Amino acid sequence: MAIRDAAGFVYRLIGVAEDITERKAAESRLYELAHFDQLTGITNRLYFGEIVDVAIRRNAVGAVILLDLDGFKKVNDSAGHAVGDLLLRATAKRLAQVAPPEATVSRWGGDEFAIFVPEGSTTGSLSKIIGRIREVCAEPFLLPRRKVFLTASIGIARSPDHGRSAAELMANADLAMYRAKAEQPGTERFFSPA
């Protein structure tokens, strides 16, 4: 509020200010907790679903790639959760490095990861992307006092043919992934209605 003298000139301003730094930091932290996996820093299951649903509403065509680390449970049980956590962080980092820039990489929980790749990806065909994912998962993980070798079973579902929502695409990619795991771990399968 401006305080004026007898001539009408402003000689003082009176106001109230409030420092909202802590509130903004808390809001930012809540957003992070709601949208990102706390262990790996990549998107979580909820936010991934929102991103895919938005893409579908915009008529974007793409593929959901779901992968499960074969042999992770043995490593986690034998070496401990701290080593398992390192392995999950390393996997998230590798997946983020090979995913196209426009893709969304997510940890779904446990040792499951998902990637949404919009059609027309700038880094090549879907088969090339899947090949790179398989390669980085098969490279040895150098962890404290051990070298770990894993593979990934992968399931793929494409929109709109295999689903018209994130939930439907994920369910179908999950079915395809479990088919790959049952038939030959370390391979990939595309969803088929059969």
WOBEL-V824540 format. One record per residue. N is the residue number from 1. OMEGA is omega as a letter, one per 40 degrees, with the letter a starting at -180 (999 if undefined). Layout:
BEGIN
<<N;OMEGA> <N;OMEGA>>
END
This chain:
BEGIN
<<1;a> <2;i> <3;a> <4;i> <5;a> <6;a> <7;i> <8;i> <9;i> <10;i> <11;i> <12;i> <13;i> <14;i> <15;i> <16;i> <17;i> <18;i> <19;a> <20;a> <21;a> <22;i> <23;i> <24;i> <25;i> <26;i> <27;i> <28;i> <29;i> <30;i> <31;a> <32;i> <33;a> <34;a> <35;a> <36;i> <37;a> <38;i> <39;a> <40;a> <41;i> <42;a> <43;i> <44;a> <45;a> <46;a> <47;i> <48;i> <49;i> <50;a> <51;a> <52;i> <53;i> <54;i> <55;a> <56;i> <57;i> <58;a> <59;i> <60;i> <61;a> <62;a> <63;i> <64;i> <65;i> <66;i> <67;i> <68;a> <69;i> <70;i> <71;a> <72;a> <73;i> <74;i> <75;a> <76;a> <77;a> <78;a> <79;i> <80;a> <81;i> <82;i> <83;i> <84;i> <85;i> <86;i> <87;i> <88;i> <89;a> <90;i> <91;i> <92;a> <93;i> <94;a> <95;i> <96;a> <97;a> <98;i> <99;i> <100;a> <101;a> <102;i> <103;i> <104;i> <105;a> <106;i> <107;a> <108;a> <109;a> <110;a> <111;i> <112;i> <113;i> <114;i> <115;i> <116;a> <117;i> <118;i> <119;a> <120;i> <121;a> <122;a> <123;i> <124;a> <125;i> <126;a> <127;i> <128;i> <129;i> <130;i> <131;i> <132;i> <133;i> <134;a> <135;a> <136;i> <137;a> <138;i> <139;a> <140;i> <141;a> <142;a> <143;a> <144;i> <145;i> <146;i> <147;a> <148;i> <149;i> <150;i> <151;i> <152;i> <153;a> <154;i> <155;a> <156;i> <157;a> <158;i> <159;e> <160;a> <161;a> <162;i> <163;a> <164;i> <165;i> <166;a> <167;a> <168;i> <169;a> <170;i> <171;a> <172;i> <173;i> <174;i> <175;i> <176;i> <177;i> <178;i> <179;i> <180;a> <181;a> <182;a> <183;a> <184;i> <185;i> <186;i> <187;i> <188;i> <189;i> <190;i> <191;i> <192;i> <193;i> <194;999>>
END
